[in-house]
Amino acid sequence: MGKVIKSDQLASRPPSISPEKNRIAAELLETQRSIADLRHRARDQLIELALELTRRIVGRAVALDPQILESTYAQALNTVPDVRPATLFVHPDDRKRLDIAALARDQRIEVVDDPAVGQGGCRVRADRIEVDATLSTALDALRDALKETVHD
């Protein structure tokens, strides 16, 4: 009769894993990593797509309704209401759409064309305060918020 092995002896023995099982386990782990990487890249691509659509929609809205620009400028200037003189940096194409001269005269504001601002936004500088109301900065903040919210 063969040797009898007690259950406590079985528990103390290391499990016998064949090389084939090791290979399968390694492939499974690599597949899981690949899936996680694909999900991460898909998330990032979806976020970038959403941001590009937002950029286009805002650009179109600004082109159709100059009051959006007026509102953006007013909000940025209201951030530094008591600090004058102030400098308002705007995109040259946006400046052409509005009568910014009246705004500048009324509020002691110098208006400066700055293509780096990008259409649909502005920057305000007054004393040692700078307000960035550019579309690119708003979209960067949205990107960061989406990445924090949408987990892998």
HELIX and SHEET records of a PDB file:
HELIX    1   1 SER A    7  SER A   12  1                                   6    
HELIX    2   2 PRO A   19  LEU A   64  1                                  46    
HELIX    3   3 GLN A   67  ASN A   78  1                                  12    
HELIX    4   4 PRO A   92  ARG A   97  1                                   6    
HELIX    5   5 ILE A  100  GLN A  107  1                                   8    
HELIX    6   6 PRO A  115  VAL A  117  5                                   3    
HELIX    7   7 LEU A  135  THR A  149  1                                  15    
SHEET    1   A 4 ILE A 109  ASP A 113  0                                        
SHEET    2   A 4 ALA A  86  VAL A  90  1                                        
SHEET    3   A 4 CYS A 122  ALA A 126 -1                                        
SHEET    4   A 4 ILE A 129  ALA A 133 -1                                        
END                                                                             
